[in-house]
Amino acid sequence: MIERTIEVERMEHVISVFGSFDRNLSIIESELGVKVLDRENKIHICGEEESVMLAEKAINGLLTLAARGENIDAQSVRYILKLVAEGRESKINELASDVVCITAKGKPVKAKTLGQKTYCDAIANNTITLGIGPAGTGKTYLAVAAAVAAFRAEEVNRIILTRPAVEAGEKLGFLPGDMKDKIDPYLQPLYDALQDMIPAAKLKEYMELNVIQIAPLAFMRGRTLNDAVVILDEAQNTTTQQIKMFLTRMGMNTKMIVTGDMTQIDLPASQTSGLVQAMKILKDVKGISFIELNKKDIVRHKLVTRIVEAYEKFEEKEKAERKQLRAAREAEKTPQA
C-alpha cells in the first residue's frame, strides 16, 4: 500500500472532478480499487502502487480539463480511465476541444473522445467526410451540430439531411398514411438531433422556408445542391448506385457528411453496400476524409459499449466457426493419395 498526494490550486476544480455527491470519485475508486480523500487543498490517494499511479494520472488529467472549463461527467471519467490504462494520458490535453455548436438550451456540443475530435476536425477541414462507427459514437449528432454551426455562421444557406427510407425489410407502400407519414419515422433520428440544436418554433419556420430539408435519399435524384451542408445518415443501407448518385449531387460551396455503421447493414445479402464500395473506391481521393470510430468512442450508457463488445465477440466466433467448416469441407473434397 502506498499514498500519493496531488496539490490543488483551486478547490472548485476538485468539486468538478469529484462530481455531484462524489459520483465521479466513486467511479475512480471502484474502477481502480483506491481510496481518495481531499484535505487542505490536497488530494490523497491510497491503495496498491499500480492502481494509485493510474488514479493519480487520471485525476491530474481531469483537473486539467476542469481548469479549462470542460464539463466532467461519468462518461468523461470512464474515458479518461481508459486512456490512462492504455498509457495514453498524454492525449488528455487534446480533449479540451473547441465548441462545435450551442444547443437550443444553451449547452455546448463538444467532442468527448479522441475519435470524435478527429471526426469533428475532418468535417471542418474536408469537403466530404465519411464517419463510420457503431451506434452511440455521435456520428449523426456531431454532423448535425457542425451543419447548424455553419448555417448560423452564414457559411451556407441550407441544411439538407437524408437517409435511405427503406430499412430492415419494411416497404413504404405497406405503411399507413400519406408520403410524409410514411417516411417521417425513418427520418426521426435526424429530427431529434435538429430539435436539440434549434428551438422548435424556429425549426418549424426554417423547414417551411425549405432552408432546412429532411427527405429520403430517393428525393435527391436530379438535384444540384449548392451552398449547403448535406448529411447522408445510415449510408450502410445505400446501394452502390444510390451513394454514387448522392455524392455527385454536390454543387458549389457545399460540404457533405456521410455516416454509417457497418454492423447494421439491412440490405439483402446479394446486394453490396454502397458505403462499403465507396470506401474502397474513394480512399485516395483528395478532399475526402474517412474517419473510423469504434467502441471506445461510444458516449451513451456504459451498457451500450458492453453490448457492442458482446456482439463483436459473437460475430468473431461465428466467423471462425464458418472458416473451420469451409476448411473441413475442402478437406473432404480433396482426394486421398
C-alpha positions as CSV (number, residue, x, y, z in Angstrom):
1,M,0.0,0.0,0.0
2,I,1.2,3.5,-0.9
3,E,-0.1,7.0,-0.7
4,R,0.3,9.8,-3.3
5,T,-0.6,13.4,-2.9
6,I,-1.8,15.9,-5.5
7,E,-1.6,19.6,-4.6
8,V,-4.6,21.6,-5.8
9,E,-4.7,25.3,-6.6
10,R,-8.5,25.8,-6.8
11,M,-11.0,23.7,-4.9
12,E,-13.7,24.3,-7.5
13,H,-11.7,22.2,-9.9
14,V,-11.7,19.4,-7.3
15,I,-15.5,19.8,-6.9
16,S,-15.9,19.5,-10.7
17,V,-13.7,16.4,-10.9
18,F,-15.3,14.6,-7.9
19,G,-18.8,15.4,-9.2
20,S,-22.2,15.9,-7.5
21,F,-22.3,13.8,-4.3
22,D,-18.8,12.5,-5.3
23,R,-20.3,10.4,-8.1
24,N,-17.2,10.7,-10.3
25,L,-14.9,10.0,-7.4
26,S,-16.9,6.8,-6.7
27,I,-16.2,5.6,-10.3
28,I,-12.4,6.2,-9.9
29,E,-12.4,4.4,-6.5
30,S,-14.4,1.4,-7.7
31,E,-12.6,1.0,-11.1
32,L,-9.1,1.2,-9.6
33,G,-9.7,-0.1,-6.1
34,V,-8.2,3.0,-4.4
35,K,-9.3,5.4,-1.7
36,V,-9.3,9.1,-2.5
37,L,-9.7,12.0,0.1
38,D,-9.3,15.7,-0.2
39,R,-7.9,17.7,2.8
40,E,-6.4,21.2,3.0
41,N,-6.1,21.8,-0.8
42,K,-4.6,18.3,-1.3
43,I,-5.9,15.1,-2.8
44,H,-4.7,12.0,-1.1
45,I,-4.7,8.6,-3.0
46,C,-4.2,5.4,-1.1
47,G,-4.0,1.8,-2.5
48,E,-1.8,-0.6,-4.4
49,E,1.1,1.1,-6.2
50,E,0.0,0.4,-9.7
51,S,-3.6,1.5,-9.0
52,V,-2.5,4.6,-7.2
53,M,-0.3,5.6,-10.1
54,L,-3.2,5.2,-12.5
55,A,-5.5,7.1,-10.3
56,E,-3.0,10.0,-9.9
57,K,-2.6,10.3,-13.7
58,A,-6.4,10.2,-14.2
59,I,-7.2,12.8,-11.6
60,N,-4.4,15.1,-12.9
61,G,-5.9,14.8,-16.4
62,L,-9.4,15.5,-15.1
63,L,-8.1,18.5,-13.1
64,T,-6.5,19.8,-16.4
65,L,-9.9,19.5,-18.2
66,A,-11.7,21.2,-15.3
67,A,-9.3,24.1,-15.3
68,R,-10.1,24.6,-19.0
69,G,-13.8,24.8,-18.2
70,E,-14.7,21.3,-19.5
71,N,-17.8,19.6,-18.1
72,I,-16.7,16.5,-16.1
73,D,-19.3,13.7,-16.1
74,A,-19.3,10.0,-15.6
75,Q,-18.6,9.3,-19.3
76,S,-15.7,11.7,-19.2
77,V,-14.2,9.9,-16.1
78,R,-14.6,6.4,-17.6
79,Y,-13.0,7.6,-20.9
80,I,-10.0,9.2,-19.1
81,L,-9.6,6.0,-17.0
82,K,-9.4,4.0,-20.3
83,L,-6.8,6.4,-21.8
84,V,-4.7,6.1,-18.7
85,A,-5.0,2.3,-18.6
86,E,-3.7,2.3,-22.2
87,G,-0.8,4.6,-21.4
88,R,-2.3,7.4,-23.5
89,E,-2.6,10.0,-20.7
90,S,-0.6,12.5,-22.9
91,K,-3.7,12.6,-25.2
92,I,-5.9,14.0,-22.5
93,N,-5.0,17.6,-23.3
94,E,-6.4,17.1,-26.8
95,L,-9.9,16.6,-25.3
96,A,-10.2,20.2,-24.3
97,S,-11.8,20.8,-27.7
98,D,-13.5,23.7,-29.4
99,V,-17.3,24.0,-29.2
100,V,-18.9,22.6,-32.3
101,C,-22.3,24.2,-31.7
102,I,-24.5,25.6,-28.9
103,T,-27.8,23.7,-28.4
104,A,-31.2,25.3,-28.2
105,K,-30.9,25.1,-24.3
106,G,-27.5,26.9,-24.4
107,K,-25.3,23.9,-23.8
108,P,-22.1,23.5,-25.7
109,V,-21.7,20.5,-28.0
110,K,-18.1,19.2,-27.9
111,A,-16.1,16.1,-28.9
112,K,-16.0,13.8,-25.9
113,T,-13.4,11.3,-27.2
114,L,-10.2,11.5,-29.3
115,G,-12.0,9.7,-32.1
116,Q,-14.9,12.3,-32.0
117,K,-12.3,15.1,-32.1
118,T,-10.7,13.6,-35.2
119,Y,-14.1,13.3,-36.8
120,C,-15.0,17.0,-36.0
121,D,-11.7,18.2,-37.3
122,A,-12.2,16.2,-40.5
123,I,-15.6,17.8,-41.0
124,A,-14.1,21.2,-40.6
125,N,-11.2,20.6,-43.0
126,N,-12.7,18.5,-45.8
127,T,-15.3,18.8,-48.4
128,I,-16.6,15.3,-47.9
129,T,-16.3,13.4,-44.7
130,L,-17.3,9.8,-44.1
131,G,-17.8,8.8,-40.5
132,I,-18.1,5.1,-39.9
133,G,-18.6,3.5,-36.5
134,P,-21.0,1.7,-34.2
135,A,-24.2,3.1,-32.6
136,G,-23.6,5.7,-29.9
137,T,-20.4,7.2,-31.2
138,G,-22.1,10.5,-32.0
139,K,-21.7,10.3,-35.8
140,T,-25.1,11.8,-36.7
141,Y,-25.3,14.2,-33.7
142,L,-21.9,15.8,-34.3
143,A,-22.6,16.0,-38.0
144,V,-25.9,17.9,-37.4
145,A,-24.2,20.1,-34.9
146,A,-21.5,21.0,-37.4
147,A,-24.2,21.7,-40.0
148,V,-26.2,24.0,-37.7
149,A,-23.0,25.9,-36.7
150,A,-22.1,26.5,-40.4
151,F,-25.7,27.6,-41.1
152,R,-25.7,30.1,-38.1
153,A,-22.4,31.5,-39.2
154,E,-23.9,32.1,-42.7
155,E,-21.2,29.9,-44.3
156,V,-24.1,28.0,-46.1
157,N,-27.7,28.9,-46.9
158,R,-29.2,25.4,-46.4
159,I,-29.0,22.2,-44.4
160,I,-30.2,19.1,-46.1
161,L,-30.5,15.8,-44.2
162,T,-31.3,12.5,-45.9
163,R,-31.2,8.7,-45.3
164,P,-32.4,5.6,-47.1
165,A,-36.1,5.4,-46.4
166,V,-36.4,1.6,-46.5
167,E,-34.7,-0.3,-43.8
168,A,-35.0,-3.7,-42.0
169,G,-37.1,-5.1,-44.8
170,E,-40.1,-2.7,-44.5
171,K,-41.7,-1.3,-47.6
172,L,-43.2,2.1,-47.7
173,G,-46.2,1.0,-49.7
174,F,-47.5,-1.2,-46.8
175,L,-47.3,1.6,-44.2
176,P,-50.4,3.8,-43.5
177,G,-50.8,7.5,-44.3
178,D,-49.5,9.9,-47.0
179,M,-45.9,10.0,-48.1
180,K,-44.8,12.3,-45.2
181,D,-46.5,9.9,-42.7
182,K,-44.7,7.0,-44.3
183,I,-41.2,8.5,-44.3
184,D,-41.2,10.5,-41.1
185,P,-40.5,7.5,-38.8
186,Y,-37.3,6.7,-40.8
187,L,-36.2,10.3,-40.5
188,Q,-36.9,10.8,-36.8
189,P,-33.3,10.5,-35.6
190,L,-32.5,13.5,-37.8
191,Y,-35.4,15.5,-36.4
192,D,-34.3,14.6,-32.9
193,A,-30.8,16.0,-33.5
194,L,-32.1,19.1,-35.1
195,Q,-34.6,19.7,-32.3
196,D,-31.7,19.7,-29.8
197,M,-29.9,22.4,-31.7
198,I,-32.7,24.7,-32.9
199,P,-35.8,25.9,-30.9
200,A,-38.9,24.2,-32.1
201,A,-40.7,27.3,-33.5
202,K,-37.6,28.4,-35.4
203,L,-37.0,24.9,-36.7
204,K,-40.6,24.8,-38.0
205,E,-40.1,28.2,-39.7
206,Y,-36.8,27.0,-41.3
207,M,-38.5,23.8,-42.6
208,E,-41.4,25.7,-44.0
209,L,-39.0,28.0,-45.9
210,N,-37.1,24.9,-47.1
211,V,-33.8,26.2,-45.7
212,I,-33.7,23.1,-43.6
213,Q,-34.8,20.0,-45.5
214,I,-35.2,16.4,-44.4
215,A,-36.0,13.9,-47.1
216,P,-35.5,10.3,-48.1
217,L,-32.5,9.6,-50.3
218,A,-34.6,8.9,-53.4
219,F,-35.7,12.6,-53.4
220,M,-32.1,13.7,-54.0
221,R,-32.0,12.4,-57.6
222,G,-31.7,15.1,-60.3
223,R,-30.8,17.9,-57.9
224,T,-27.7,20.0,-57.6
225,L,-27.0,21.0,-54.1
226,N,-25.3,24.4,-53.7
227,D,-24.5,26.5,-50.6
228,A,-25.4,23.7,-48.2
229,V,-24.3,21.2,-45.7
230,V,-25.7,17.9,-46.8
231,I,-25.8,14.9,-44.4
232,L,-26.4,11.3,-45.5
233,D,-27.2,9.2,-42.5
234,E,-27.3,5.3,-42.3
235,A,-25.3,5.2,-45.5
236,Q,-24.5,1.5,-45.0
237,N,-28.0,0.9,-46.3
238,T,-27.5,2.6,-49.6
239,T,-26.9,0.7,-52.8
240,T,-23.8,1.3,-54.9
241,Q,-25.9,3.3,-57.3
242,Q,-27.6,5.4,-54.6
243,I,-24.3,6.5,-52.9
244,K,-22.8,7.5,-56.3
245,M,-26.0,9.4,-57.1
246,F,-25.8,11.2,-53.7
247,L,-22.1,12.2,-53.9
248,T,-22.5,13.5,-57.4
249,R,-25.2,15.9,-56.3
250,M,-22.6,18.2,-54.8
251,G,-22.6,21.8,-56.1
252,M,-20.6,24.9,-55.3
253,N,-19.9,25.8,-51.6
254,T,-21.3,22.5,-50.4
255,K,-20.0,20.2,-47.7
256,M,-21.1,16.6,-47.4
257,I,-21.1,14.4,-44.4
258,V,-21.8,10.7,-44.7
259,T,-22.4,8.4,-41.7
260,G,-22.8,4.7,-41.4
261,D,-22.4,1.6,-39.2
262,M,-21.0,-1.4,-41.0
263,T,-22.6,-3.8,-38.4
264,Q,-26.1,-2.7,-39.2
265,I,-26.4,-3.3,-43.0
266,D,-30.0,-4.2,-43.8
267,L,-29.6,-4.7,-47.5
268,P,-30.3,-8.2,-49.0
269,A,-27.2,-10.5,-48.8
270,S,-27.0,-10.3,-52.6
271,Q,-26.5,-6.5,-52.6
272,T,-23.3,-4.7,-51.9
273,S,-23.5,-1.8,-49.5
274,G,-22.8,1.5,-51.3
275,L,-20.8,2.7,-48.3
276,V,-18.5,-0.4,-48.4
277,Q,-17.8,0.1,-52.1
278,A,-17.3,3.9,-51.6
279,M,-14.6,3.3,-49.0
280,K,-12.7,1.2,-51.5
281,I,-13.1,3.5,-54.5
282,L,-12.7,6.9,-52.8
283,K,-10.0,6.2,-50.2
284,D,-7.3,8.1,-52.1
285,V,-9.4,10.9,-53.4
286,K,-8.1,14.3,-52.2
287,G,-10.7,16.3,-50.3
288,I,-12.5,13.2,-49.0
289,S,-11.7,12.0,-45.4
290,F,-12.6,8.6,-43.9
291,I,-12.9,8.6,-40.1
292,E,-13.5,5.3,-38.3
293,L,-14.9,5.5,-34.8
294,N,-15.0,2.4,-32.5
295,K,-16.4,1.2,-29.2
296,K,-14.0,3.5,-27.3
297,D,-15.9,6.5,-28.8
298,I,-19.4,5.3,-27.6
299,V,-20.9,8.1,-25.4
300,R,-24.2,6.5,-24.5
301,H,-24.9,4.4,-21.4
302,K,-21.9,2.2,-20.5
303,L,-24.1,-0.9,-21.3
304,V,-24.0,0.1,-24.9
305,T,-20.3,-0.4,-25.0
306,R,-20.7,-3.8,-23.4
307,I,-23.4,-4.8,-25.9
308,V,-21.2,-3.8,-28.8
309,E,-18.3,-5.8,-27.4
310,A,-20.5,-8.9,-26.8
311,Y,-21.8,-8.8,-30.4
312,E,-18.2,-8.3,-31.7
313,K,-17.1,-11.4,-29.8
314,F,-20.1,-13.4,-31.0
315,E,-19.5,-12.4,-34.7
316,E,-15.8,-13.2,-34.4
317,K,-16.6,-16.6,-33.0
318,E,-19.2,-17.3,-35.8
319,K,-16.7,-16.2,-38.4
320,A,-14.0,-18.5,-37.0
321,E,-16.5,-21.4,-37.0
322,R,-17.5,-20.8,-40.6
323,K,-13.9,-20.7,-41.6
324,Q,-13.3,-24.0,-39.9
325,L,-16.4,-25.5,-41.5
326,R,-15.2,-24.4,-45.0
327,A,-11.8,-25.8,-44.4
328,A,-13.3,-29.2,-43.3
329,R,-15.5,-29.3,-46.4
330,E,-12.5,-28.6,-48.6
331,A,-10.5,-31.3,-46.9
332,E,-13.3,-33.8,-47.6
333,K,-13.3,-32.9,-51.3
334,T,-9.5,-33.4,-51.6
335,P,-8.9,-36.9,-53.0
336,Q,-6.9,-39.1,-50.7
337,A,-3.5,-40.2,-52.0
